[in-house]
Amino acid sequence: LTRDNRSNRYFIRFEGVSLVADVFFNGNYLGTHKGGYSAFIYEITPHIRNGEKNYLAVKVNNATQLDVAPSGTHLYPLFGGIYRPVTLFSTGEICISPLDYASSGVYLSPVSVTDSNAFIEIKTLISYHAQPIIQTRSKELVPPEGMKGTGLFGEYYSNTGFNGKPAHTRVDEQVLFDYATGAPFSDMPVNDYSIIWKGRFIPQQTGHYRFVLKSDDGTRLYLNGKMVMDHWGNHAAWEKTYDTTLHAGQEMTVKIEYYEAGGDASVMFGWLILPPDDATTDALLTTEILDTGGKAVSMTKSRITLHYNSEIKETHRSQIANPHLWDAKRDPFLYKVKVTLTDASGNELDKLEQTLGLRYFSVDRDSGLILNGKPYPLYGVCRHQEWRGMGPALSDKEHRKDFEMIREVGANGIRFAHYQQADIMYRLCDEYGLVAWAEIPNTPAYRGNIPGYLENCRQQLTELVKQNYNHPAILFWGLYNEISIPAADVRLLHETVKQIDPYRMTTQADFAQPEERHYITDVMAWNWYFGWYYGNFGDYSPWYDKLHKDHPSIKGGLSEYGAEACITQQKENPERPDPAGRFFPEQYQNLYHENVWGEIKDRSDIWCKFIWNMFDFSWTTVTRGDKPYMNYKGLV
């Protein structure tokens, strides 16, 4: 990696690592991320070895953790590894910050949207973090009086004590050597040698300087004859620093002593100027909203002042008259938002583009989803991210194939169960107009009594919302699935969402009869399998009739329904199979869906209707159907 003014800061972003990841860069511990489905990011700038090899290490553990959701494999397996892309990217000192829970750093909020007007709030996080680049060569570094050129005069000895006459002498433009297991010269030993570099340092500007020595093995630094850094001894490559204030043109002598005893050998001498703590810089932030033809329908600019090592949030407010609305499958229109950051001279510092879909919606108990003032009967499928032989390690090709098949069955919505899925799936929903329900893996067993578990759910929920904030297709944030969770914990998760995103609805998927926790989220849904695990096809309508009668304020949906089928098993006029058995004829699944759909399709008082599942998937706690460890409720 090479740092320069354009690529001054480096970041590494992981899109999905299951389940717990410990990340190290050049031997420095960056942090631990708990959760296998959301992205996370680290800035690695302070630990970069400029112009050298750098090493990234990730320790991954997919064993069940009681303080990490999901805390078990009751409903789906915990695949392991780094299974989504990892991105290394760089920015200048000033950038649109990617560090807010690995989000884009730009948040598009539809504050108020109607057919005639749209008021949009665009919040941009801007980071100014100067990481001065270590210099190892410049005209500031010159050999002793009487010698020409730049750099330091080196005396190379074939022993560790600088004894006798040097084997070689020369002027080295910089002290930046990685000898590995070799020697400085072919006639010198690969171990047990030493070097002295001498010269002068003439600072070109006044400031607070930091000198850096990194070596394997020992080094010592002398300035004006005084030892200011003692890095002596046999050790691996690591660095020490010395800070001092220098004045422009004030010459001082430099001497470096270095020896190598055995093993790998390397040495680096450099310096940098530290910015003052009160340093500031100015920038210009521009946000544009463009239509599909690239015409700007709104533009806002603001000048900002940034303080050294700080992050600010700049908010722009825009208005669009007679907006073209994102109307799901009816008309999935998308604007483009272009955010540009420039310096005082107009030079581009950073830029980001995001799609923007403008819509307004509500859910009525009797009429269901109302999108842009018109009823929008919501029906579709649930989806797990898994292909046979690949697990969840899918490329965009597999994700697109899944999405094409979901569209082919006529779905107008997807419940992404039971965790955050690849960003491309939400982008496709935006583009093609499928309404999305996104949720966290707060699935059986609920471990709210375990210290850290609920906080981990809040962490994953925050990541889910912030990383997917700008997807107009997402209308609902799911808080849990099929667990016995206290109402107080549901309320905490609900409030976590609302503090970040007050413009969407919270929901939950349960299989318990209505109780206190079902009054907390904006809308509610149930997973019912009448006609499969229990009851009969005709039990859906009576259950929802009773729900509306006994709990008139609850807006109830159907988040899961389905039956299992194996393509190798057939039977004409089948009776209902044993749901825990080994024989699941396709004809019964057909019969189930024909009957259930006929019963619920015209019921607008069931605000959502999601089939479980679009695709068969692994279920490692059961032995059912024609092969063990599978859930065969998939339509495919």
C-alpha positions, 0 to 999 in steps of 0.5 A: 500500500502506498499513501499519498495526498490522494490516497491518504486514508485507507479503510477495509469493509467486510460485507459479511463474516459469520459469526464472530470476527477478530480482525488484525492488520500488521499485527495490530488488533482492530476490533471484534465484530459480532454478527454474521450478516451485517457489514463492518468497517475499520480504518487501517491508516495508522497501521499502514506500512507505507510502500511495503507489504501489509498483512491482514489477518481475520479470525472467524468463529461460527460456533454458537455464541449465547450473546450473539444473535442468532444464538442457535441453529433451531431454524437454519444453520450458522454457516461460517467464514468470510462469505461476502466481499471485502473491500479495501479503499482509500480517501483523502484526509477529508471524506464522506465518512464510511465509519458510521456503522459501515453505512454510506455516510449519506442519509436520505430522509423523506420528511414529507411526501405527497403527490404535489410536494416532496421535502427531503433531508439529506444528512452527510457525515464528513470526516477530517482526520489528518494522518501525515505521511511518513517521509523517508527522503527529501532535500531536508535530509543531506549528508555531512558537510562537503558531500553532495546529494541528498540522504545520509552517508552510510558506513557498512560493517561486517560485525555488530560493533562498528569495529574496524574499517567499514566494508562499504560506504555510500550515500543512501538517499533514504534509510528504508531497507528490507534485507529479509534474510539477505545482506546489504552487499553480497560480500557481507554476512547475512547476520552479524553486521552493523551500519552507521548513517550520518548527515544533517536534517534541515527542516523547511518549515516550522512545526511539531515533528515526529521522527520514526525508527522501525527496525529488526534488530536494534537502532539508536537515533542521535540528534545534535549528538544527543541520543533521543531514541533507544531502540536497541536489542534483538527484536522483530520489526517495530517502531519507536517515535520521538517528537520535537519542535523544529524551526525552518532552516535550523540545521541539526546533525543526524546519526543512526546506529543499526545492527542485525544479529540474525533472522530477518533484517529491516530498517526504516528512518522517517519523519512527519509534521504533526498538524496543530490540535486547532488546525481547521480546513474549509470545504464545500458540500454540494448535493444534487437530485437528478432525474433519469435524464441527468437533469438537476431538479434540486441543488443545495450547497454549503460551506463548512469548516472542519476541525482537525480529527473531527467529524461533522454532520451537515444537513441539506433540505430540498424540495421537489414540486410534483415529484415522480413517486416510487410506486413499487411495481406500478412505477419504480421510479428512482432519482439519483442523489449526487453528493460532492465534497470539494476544497476551497479551490474547487478540487474534488475531495470525495463524492458519492451517489445514491438512488432516491425513491420518493413515496408515502405509505401507511397500513390500515387495519381493514384496507392493508398497505396504502402506497401513495394514496392507493391500496397496494395488496402486498403478497410474496415470498420469504427468502433465505440466502442459500444455494446447494453446495454454496451455502450463503457464499453467493455471487451477484449472479446467484442473487440475481437468479433468485430475484428473477425467479421471485419476480417470475412467480408474480410476487410484489414483495419479499420478506428477507428472512431472518437476517440482513441479506446482500445489498444487491437484493435490496437494490433490485427491489428498489429497481424493480419495485418489490416491497421489502421487509428487512429483519435481524436474526433475533430467532430461537432461542431468545437469550435476553437473560444472557448479558450482551444478547439484547445489546447485540440485537440492538447493534445488528438492528442499528447496522441493518437500518443505517446500512440500508437507510436509502433503499426506498423498497424497504418499508418494514424493519423486522424485530424478531421471529418466533421467540418468547420475548418480553414486551419491554425488550420489544419496546427497546428494539422498536425505539432503537429503530425509531431513533434512527428512522422515524419514516418506516414501520416496525414489525414482528413475526410471531406464532403466539396468540396476541398479548402485550408485545403485539401492541408495540410495533407499528404493524404485526404479523403471524406465522401460521401453518393451518393445514400443515402442522395443525388445523385445516385450510379454512382456519385462516379466515376465522383466526383473523376475524377473531383477531380483529374482533378481540384486538381491533387496534392491531394491524395483522399480517401473515408473515409465513404460511406453507407446506413441504414437498419433495420433487421425488415424492408424488401421490394423487389425491394425497391426504395431509402428510405427517409434517415430521415424517419422510413423505411429502408429495408435491401434490399436497403442497399444490393443494395447500397453496391453491386452497389457502390462497383462495381463502386469503387473497382478497382479504385486504385486512391481512396487510401482508401475505408471505409464502414460506419459502421461495426456495428449499434450504438447510435445516440441520435439526430435522430429518424429514422428507426424502433427505435429512437436514432440509426444509422443503417448504420452498416453491423451488 
